[in-house]
Amino acid sequence: MVRVAIIGATGYTGAESIEILLRHNRAQIAYLTALKDLGIISEIFPQFKGRCDMAVEPLDLEKLRDCADVALCCLPHKVSMEYVPKLLATGVKVVDYSADYRLKCTSAYEKYYSTEHTDKDNLSKAAFGLPELFREKIRGANLVANPGCFPTGASLGLAPLLKNKLVSLKGIIVNAVSGTSGAGKTPSAAFHFPNMNEDLFAYGVGVHRHSPEIEQIASEVAGENVEILFQPHVGPFDRGIFSSIYCDPKKEMNQLELIELYRDFYKAEPFVRVLDNPVHIKHVAHTNYCHIFPTFVKGKVVVFSAIDNLIKGASGQAIQNMNILFGINEMEGLR
């Protein structure tokens, strides 16, 4: 049985991780910690009443060393890299939910996150945790950088085209809409119900932090530099990301060939489903699945993908990565 500590258990991703682990047959929650909102987890999140009534405590590294095999680090960007070296020093494996270990180029990280990267040693050792594309690098790692939610949906939609060199590597557009949970648990005016309800808007225009991450993944898959225009939006729903991806094809294909290309690429992947019709966020909500529909529109390849931003875009993918680290069936806890 894998003993799991959740560092930062009182945010949305911490709560989703607890929910998944409660139905995991090969793992148990051993330790819950947070930087604030200490107390009983079922009083903070009443949905756990009678199911998980553990205390949320301040982080004690000696206790972590004794009680856990892996730490799911749900701390915010910039904060996580202060704690990950200490977590690793206890001997546990770490799956980090923040962006602090995703970008291999520290200058890109420092530009988009406006802070110096203080843990370059572990950055160089971190495996990027998108299993469908980098599974072999995840196996045996001590630190996994869990991908961002937007990059997960975009990358899974693009990968078959890039790997097979079927589209131009310039002029790719990723247009995506997220639910409001993507902004996290902390209240803000923009996401106050009277402001957000019946509204939809673009944000991070030209400067969104996930842009370099999407380009990094795409370039690694393609084997050369890929340029992507990424534009996120937020809509008045709780969870989910819908991505529309536009590419210029380099060779002629028909619809059947395109669908078969995707199905062959993902044939061994338990959490990717290639559909014959447009995808819906509701069909993947509360699951670790990604639904993809590739097609042609006026000479362009257009790919639609849908994920749950809190599951496949965060906690579910993290536990999928944890399963890989410990040789457990990837679907355990996520079926």
N, C-alpha and C positions, 0 to 999 in steps of 0.2 A: 504494500500500500504506500503510495507516494504521499508524503506529508507536505501540505501546501500552506505557506504564509502569504497573506495578502497585505501589501504595504500600501496604505492609502485606501482602506476598505470602505470609506464612507462617501465616495463619489459614485457617479453612475456606473463607471466601468468596474469598480469594486463590487457594487451590488449585483451586476450582471455576472461577474465571476463567481460570487457566492451561489447564485441561482443555478449555474451550470454545475458547480462542484457538488451541490447537494444531490444531484442525480448521477454522479460519476462513481462507477463501481470499483475503480482502481486508485482513487485518490480521496483524501480526507482533509478538511480544513483544520489546520493545527494552530493557527495564530492569526489574529486580526490586529492590525495596527493602523494608526492615522496620526497626522500632524495636528489635527483639530477634530472637533465633534466626537470626543471620546465618550464611552458609555456602553450600553448594551445594544448590539447591532439590531435586535428586533424592535427596540424602541426608536432607533433612527430610521429603520425601514420596517414598518409593521408587517409587511408581507412575509417576513421570516418568523413571525410569532409562533412558537411551538415547533419550528423547524430548525432554527439556528438562533440560539439565545446566548451566544458567546459574547464576552466582553471585547470591546475595541480598546486597545491599550497603546500607550506610547511605545515606540520601538526600543526594544532592549536587544542588543546584538548578541549577548550571551544566551539569552533565551532562544533567539532565532537559531543560533548554532546548535542548540540541544534538541529543538523540536521540529525542525523543517528540513526538507530535502530541496525545495525550490521556493523561490519568492516571486510572486507576481507583483511587479512594481507599478502601481497605478498612480504614481506621483506626477505632478505637472511638468511640462517642458521647463528646462533650466534648473528645476529643483531636483529632478531625478539623478542627474550626474553627480550631485553632492552625496547621494546615498548609495548608488550602485557599487562603487569600489568597496564600501564598507560591507555591503551585503555579500559580495563575492569573496571577501576576505574571511567570512565565516565558513566558507566551503559549500554554500548552497549554490545551485544554478539559479539564474535570474532571467525572467522574461520581462522586458521593460516596455511599458505601454507608451512612453513619451517619445518625442522626436530626437532625444539627445544622442542616440546611437544609430540613427538611420542614415544620416548623410555622411558619406565617407570623406567629402571635401569639407574641411573645417571652415574654410573661408565662406563657403555657401551657407553653412550653419550659422556662422557669426553674422552674416549679412541678413538672413531672414529671421533670426531669433534675437538679434541685437544684443548678444552677449558673447563673451569669450567661452570657448569650450575648454573645460578644466579637466577632462579625463580622456586625453587623446590615446593613452595606452590601451584602455579597454575599448575605445572606439574602433581601433584597428583590428581587434579580435572579435568584435560582435558579428554574429550571423544575421543577415536580413531575413526576417521571419515570414516570408510569403511562401508557404509550403509548395504550392502548385508549380512554382518556378525555381525555388532554391532549396528543396528538401534536403539534398545531400550535404549542403553546407550547414544546415541546422543540426543534423545528427552529430552528436558528440560535442556540440558547443557548450560553453558554460554561460554565455550571455547571448540572448536573442533579442534583437530590436524588432518589436512588433510593428508592422507597417501602419501608416495612417489610413483612415477610412476612405478618403477620396482616392489615394493611390491604389488601394486594393481593387476597387471597382474598375478604375481606369486601366490598370495594368492587366487584369484578367481579361478585359475586353480587347486589349491591343496585342497581347503576347503572341497568339498564333500568326497574326499578320506579320509582325516584326521578325519572329524567329524564322519564318519561311521567306522573308525578304519580298513580300508581295505588295508593299505599299511604299510610297515616297516617305523618306525620313524627315522631310520638312513639310510644313503646312498642316500638320495634324492638329485638330481642334478637339478638346475635351470640354464639354459643357455639362455641368453636373448640378443637381439640386439635392440638398440635404435637409433632413428634419432638424428641429430646433435642439434636440438633445446633443447634437454635435457641438454646441457651444458650451457644454458642461453644465454643472449643477449650480454654479454661482449665478444669482439673479443679475440681470442687467436691463436697462431701459429698452434696448432694441428688441429684446425677447419677452418683454412684459406682455401679457395676453392681449390687452386692448391695442397694442402696437403691432404685434405679430399676426393676430388673427385676421384672416382675409387679405393677407399681404404676401408678396413674394419679391425678393430683391437680390441683386448681385452684391457681392462684397469682396474685399481683398483684390480689387481689380488690378491686375498686372503684378501684384506683389504677394499673392497668397503663398503661405509657407509650404504648401504641398507641391508647388510647381517644380522645385528642384528635385524633390523625391520622385515624382512621376517621371521626369526626364532621366534620372539616374537608373531607375528600374528599366525603362524602355531602352536605354543605351546599352545596358548590360545584356538584355535579351537579344537585341539586334546585333551586338558586336561592334557597333560604331555609334557616333553621336546622333541623337535624335532630338529634334526641336518640336516642342509641343506648346500650343497656346491653351492654357488651362484657365477656365473661368467657373468658379463656384457660385451657387445661389443658395438661399435658404427659403424654405416654404413652411406654411402653417400646419405641420404635422409632427408627431413626436419623433419618429425614428425612420431610418431608411435613407439610401442614396440612390438616385437614378442618374446614370451617366449616359450621355449621347456623344459618340465618338465619330469624327469625320476624317476620312483619309482618301488620298488619291492613289488608285491602284496602279501597279507597274506592269501587270499582265492581265489578260482577259480571263474571267471566270464566270460561270453561271451561278445561279442561286444554290442549286443542288451541290455544286462543287464547294461553294463557300461554307455551307452548313456542314458538309462532310469533313472539311478541313478542321473546323472547330471541334466537331465530335471526336475526330481522331486524336487531336491534340489533348483533349481532356478526358479521353476514354477511361483512364485509370484514376481519375480524380473524384473522390466521393462527394465533394461539396460543390462541384460546378455542373450545372445543367444547361445544355444548349437547346434552345427552343425553336420551334418553327413559326412562332408568332411573337409580337411585342411583349416585353416583360412588364411586370407590375411590382411595385414596392410591397404591396400587401401580401404578395405570394411568397416573399422571403422574410417578412417581419418575424422576429423572435426565433430565427433560425441562423445557422452558419452557412447557408447556401448562397451561391451567386448564380443568378439566372442571366443568360446571355442570348441575344438574338442579333446575328449579323445579317445584313442585307445590302442591296444596292439601291441608290437613289440618285438619278440624273448623273450617272457615271462615277459617282463616289461610293466607296465602301462606308456604310454607316453601321455602327455597332451600338446596341443598347445593352446596358448591364444594370442589374439591381442587386443591392445587398442591404442587410440591416447594419447600419453604421456602428451600433453598439455590440453586435455579435461578430459577424464576419469582419467588420471593420474595427474590432477592438477585442472584447473579452473572449468571444468564441474562438477567434483566430489565435489568441494567446494560449488558450487551453489546447487547441489543436497542436500548437508548437510544443507545449509542455508534454503532450502525449508522445510526440516524436522524440523528444529528449530522453524519455524514459522507456522507449520501446513499447508503448501502449498503442492499441488500435486507435487511429486518428479520430474515429467517430465516437469514441467513448465519451459520454457526457453530452454529446452534441447531436445524437440521433434525433 
